[in-house]
């Protein structure tokens, strides 16, 4: 079994949890794979299946495309027939994103993200933007949205955005904004296990490849956090007891 949505705590080798917050790991998926994919994969599941249900023919923007959630999101969205635009901070990360489902990749350090989106889409803005970066990308995300588009602000890797004057949403075309969390989308056992089941089905079908690019002993958890905060990781990182 595995878990990823039982609230915040500390790192440990053992934990006592209610059975209702556990999900079964199917045959064909090992513990490292489950640890690497579950949190990021269930986050991806609620983002593209329930926060804004993506379908074939949709085009969307996803920030930090080479991160753990980003790599899973790109693969899953590609399997759905979605055209995904991703942002990255280096050429190496651009190559990684392209290999994981992103048809178009924008280097936010050297390119104007809003203009590149318009170039890619033939002048059209987007129905949805997924932003897990936060402060640094918040208004760029809003500027990429079409009228009545949805801004999905699901993380704050660069810090929390500044307080927003709601007139900013009106000025850009009656935009919508949501701040979803995994705990809210897996609030009961049925939702939790449906989400993990959909994820594991995608992994077993080969639609999603789990990228474990960093492994740290539990004793080196501080270095893991330094690397994550410095945006020096790609794919998933796992701690080993």
Secondary structure as GFF3:
##gff-version 3
##sequence-region A 1 241
A	DSSP	three_ten_helix	19	21	.	.	.	ID=ss1
A	DSSP	alpha_helix	31	46	.	.	.	ID=ss2
A	DSSP	pi_helix	47	51	.	.	.	ID=ss3
A	DSSP	beta_strand	59	62	.	.	.	ID=ss4
A	DSSP	alpha_helix	68	80	.	.	.	ID=ss5
A	DSSP	beta_strand	83	88	.	.	.	ID=ss6
A	DSSP	alpha_helix	91	98	.	.	.	ID=ss7
A	DSSP	beta_strand	104	107	.	.	.	ID=ss8
A	DSSP	alpha_helix	113	121	.	.	.	ID=ss9
A	DSSP	beta_strand	126	131	.	.	.	ID=ss10
A	DSSP	alpha_helix	138	143	.	.	.	ID=ss11
A	DSSP	beta_strand	145	153	.	.	.	ID=ss12
A	DSSP	alpha_helix	167	171	.	.	.	ID=ss13
A	DSSP	beta_strand	176	178	.	.	.	ID=ss14
A	DSSP	alpha_helix	182	185	.	.	.	ID=ss15
A	DSSP	alpha_helix	189	205	.	.	.	ID=ss16
A	DSSP	beta_strand	212	217	.	.	.	ID=ss17
A	DSSP	three_ten_helix	218	220	.	.	.	ID=ss18
A	DSSP	alpha_helix	221	229	.	.	.	ID=ss19
A	DSSP	beta_strand	236	240	.	.	.	ID=ss20
###
